[in-house]
Amino acid sequence: MKYRAPRHYRRSHVDRRRACVDDPHVGLYVGARSWSRISLTRRAAPAASVTRELVLLAIFLTGASSAVRAGDPLGLYVGAGIGRSEVRNNLDFIGFSTLHASDKTTGWKLMAGIRPISIIGVEAEFLDYGSANTTWSSPATQTQGGFSGAATSHPKAAALFAVGYLPIPLPYLDLFAKAGAAELRTDIRASGQATCPISLPLPPCFVIFVPPYSNSGSSTRFAFGAGAQVKLVNVALRAEYERISASVGDLDMLSLDLTLRF
């Protein structure tokens, strides 16, 4: 048996529906509500997509800012390095021509610098080339005497460089060259001995001990270098070659350095 609503209820329900149709204001209201529900239903679907896009954009911006910070070359930095140095000594013994000697040893350095713009910087360094010990000998001939000797030196320098950076489109890599002046401190001690020509008999010819050679002091010299560095956030690893030209002997250093940027 079907249930039938009372007649007055059915009539009032029909009347309300007619009122909604007949009354334009009510019709618009009902239409607006219906359109709002439809619109909300339709817009709810892409909400998750929009959220996902915003998250991806935030991740991209974060990565981009990290890359910019890693490639940002500006700021103050300090560093230290160690490497292979070559020390050359030009020795002027009394009564003999200039003798040239060289030795390779381990050197180290400290540095501090500033890079106010991307292609130009200024750098100060202290370089210790290590203690070098050199020996040499020149055998006697029929007409000329021989000579042998040994020298010890430990050069140090304080240098100031202007640094130029090559503008390349790689934020993590720098290629640079630098030039400046160095206050070189040298301290050389040497001794030697000479022998007579082979043609002369030993008596009365004998071994002659040459007066010791000594040269210590400081002088301002031209210095230059070049290198490359790889940057990672605020740390950089660089390899570079530096040279100081000096009358007592040029000084070279090939080093591996680590710098920290503030």
C-alpha positions in Angstrom: 0.0 0.0 0.0 1.5 3.3 -1.1 1.7 6.2 1.2 0.2 9.4 -0.1 0.9 12.7 1.5 -2.1 14.7 2.7 -3.8 16.8 0.1 -3.0 20.1 1.9 0.7 19.2 1.9 0.8 18.3 -1.7 -1.0 21.4 -2.6 1.3 23.7 -0.6 4.3 22.0 -2.1 3.0 22.6 -5.6 2.2 26.2 -4.6 5.7 26.8 -3.4 7.1 25.5 -6.7 4.8 27.7 -8.6 5.8 30.6 -6.5 9.4 30.0 -7.3 8.5 29.9 -11.0 6.1 32.8 -11.0 8.2 35.1 -8.8 11.2 36.3 -10.7 13.1 37.3 -7.6 12.7 33.8 -6.1 13.6 32.3 -9.3 16.8 34.2 -9.6 17.6 33.3 -6.0 17.1 29.7 -6.6 19.0 29.9 -9.8 21.9 31.7 -8.1 22.1 29.1 -5.4 22.0 26.3 -8.0 24.7 28.1 -10.1 26.9 28.5 -7.0 26.6 24.9 -6.1 27.5 23.9 -9.7 30.4 26.3 -9.8 31.8 25.1 -6.5 31.5 21.6 -7.7 33.3 22.4 -10.9 36.1 24.4 -9.2 36.8 21.8 -6.5 38.3 19.5 -9.0 41.3 21.6 -10.1 42.1 22.8 -6.5 44.5 19.9 -5.9 46.2 20.7 -9.3 46.7 24.4 -8.3 48.2 23.4 -4.9 50.6 21.0 -6.6 51.7 23.7 -9.0 52.3 26.1 -6.1 54.4 23.5 -4.4 56.5 22.9 -7.5 57.0 26.6 -8.0 58.2 27.0 -4.4 60.6 24.1 -4.9 61.9 25.7 -8.1 62.4 29.1 -6.5 64.2 27.6 -3.6 66.6 25.7 -5.9 67.1 28.8 -8.0 68.0 31.0 -5.0 70.4 28.3 -3.8 72.1 28.3 -7.2 72.3 32.1 -7.1 73.9 32.0 -3.7 76.4 29.4 -4.8 77.3 31.3 -7.9 77.3 34.7 -6.2 80.9 35.8 -6.3 80.7 38.9 -4.1 81.9 39.3 -0.6 84.8 38.9 1.7 86.8 35.7 1.9 89.7 34.1 3.7 91.7 31.0 2.8 94.8 28.9 3.1 96.8 26.7 0.7 99.7 24.3 0.4 101.7 23.4 -2.7 104.9 22.8 -4.4 107.4 25.6 -4.5 110.6 26.1 -6.5 113.3 28.3 -5.0 116.0 29.6 -7.2 119.3 31.1 -5.9 121.7 33.2 -7.8 125.0 33.2 -5.9 127.8 35.6 -6.4 131.0 34.2 -4.8 134.0 36.5 -4.7 136.3 35.7 -7.7 133.7 33.5 -9.4 130.9 34.0 -11.9 127.3 33.9 -10.7 126.1 30.4 -9.8 122.5 29.4 -10.4 120.9 26.8 -8.1 117.3 25.7 -7.5 115.4 23.3 -5.3 111.8 22.2 -5.0 110.2 22.0 -1.6 106.8 22.4 0.1 105.4 25.8 0.7 102.2 27.3 2.1 100.2 30.5 2.2 97.4 32.5 3.9 95.1 34.8 2.0 92.3 37.3 2.4 90.4 39.1 -0.3 87.3 41.0 -1.4 85.4 40.9 -4.6 83.3 44.0 -4.9 82.1 43.3 -8.5 82.0 40.1 -10.4 85.0 40.7 -12.6 87.4 42.5 -10.3 88.8 41.7 -6.8 91.7 42.5 -4.5 93.7 39.9 -2.6 96.4 39.9 0.1 98.6 37.0 0.7 101.4 35.8 2.9 103.6 33.1 1.2 106.2 30.9 2.8 108.2 29.1 0.2 109.8 26.6 2.6 113.4 25.9 3.3 115.4 25.0 0.2 118.8 23.3 0.2 120.8 23.3 -3.0 124.1 21.8 -4.0 126.1 22.2 -7.2 129.5 21.2 -8.5 131.5 22.1 -11.5 134.4 19.6 -12.2 137.9 20.8 -13.0 139.2 20.7 -16.5 142.7 20.9 -18.0 142.6 24.7 -18.0 139.9 25.6 -15.4 139.6 24.8 -11.8 136.5 23.1 -10.4 134.0 24.4 -7.8 131.5 22.9 -5.5 129.2 24.3 -2.9 125.9 24.2 -1.0 123.3 26.8 -0.1 120.4 27.1 2.2 117.5 29.7 1.9 114.1 30.2 3.2 112.3 33.0 1.3 109.0 34.5 2.5 106.8 37.2 1.0 103.8 39.4 1.7 101.9 40.2 -1.6 99.0 42.4 -2.7 97.2 41.5 -6.0 94.6 42.9 -8.2 92.5 40.0 -9.5 90.6 39.8 -12.8 87.9 37.2 -13.3 87.0 36.0 -16.8 83.2 36.5 -17.4 82.1 33.0 -18.3 78.4 31.7 -18.1 79.2 29.1 -15.4 78.2 30.2 -11.9 80.2 27.5 -10.2 83.5 28.1 -12.0 85.9 31.0 -12.0 89.0 31.5 -14.2 91.2 34.3 -13.0 94.6 36.1 -13.4 96.3 38.4 -10.9 99.2 40.8 -10.8 100.7 43.0 -8.1 103.7 43.6 -5.8 105.4 41.4 -3.2 107.6 42.4 -0.3 110.1 39.6 -0.5 112.3 38.6 2.4 115.3 36.5 1.6 118.0 34.9 3.7 120.6 32.9 1.8 123.7 31.2 3.3 126.2 29.4 1.1 129.7 27.9 1.2 131.9 26.4 -1.4 135.4 25.3 -2.3 137.5 25.4 -5.5 140.0 23.0 -7.0 143.0 23.5 -9.3 142.9 22.7 -13.0 143.8 19.0 -13.8 146.9 20.1 -15.6 148.5 21.5 -12.5 150.2 19.1 -10.1 148.6 18.8 -6.7 151.5 20.3 -4.9 151.6 23.3 -4.8 148.0 23.4 -6.0 145.4 22.4 -3.4 141.8 22.8 -2.5 140.8 26.5 -1.9 138.0 27.2 0.5 135.9 30.1 -0.8 134.7 32.7 1.8 131.1 32.0 2.7 128.3 33.8 0.8 125.5 35.5 2.6 122.6 37.6 1.4 119.7 38.7 3.5 117.3 41.5 3.2 114.0 42.6 1.7 112.9 44.1 -1.6 109.7 44.9 -3.5 109.2 42.7 -6.5 106.6 42.1 -9.3 104.3 39.2 -8.7 101.7 37.5 -10.9 99.6 34.4 -11.1 96.6 32.6 -12.6 94.2 29.8 -11.7 90.8 28.4 -11.5 88.3 27.8 -8.7 85.1 25.8 -8.2 82.5 27.3 -5.8 80.1 25.5 -3.7 77.8 27.7 -1.6 80.3 29.7 0.5 83.3 27.5 0.0 85.6 27.4 -3.0 88.4 25.1 -4.0 91.1 26.6 -6.2 94.3 25.6 -8.0 96.7 28.4 -9.0 100.2 29.2 -10.0 102.1 32.2 -8.7 105.5 33.7 -9.4 107.7 36.4 -7.9 110.5 37.8 -10.0 113.7 38.6 -8.0 117.3 39.3 -8.6 118.4 36.6 -6.2 116.2 34.1 -8.0 112.6 33.8 -9.1 110.2 32.0 -6.9 107.3 29.8 -8.1 104.5 28.1 -6.3 101.8 25.7 -7.6 99.2 25.3 -4.8 95.8 23.9 -3.9 93.8 26.4 -1.8 90.6 26.4 0.1 88.7 29.6 0.7 85.7 30.5 2.9 83.3 33.4 1.9 81.4 35.5 4.4 
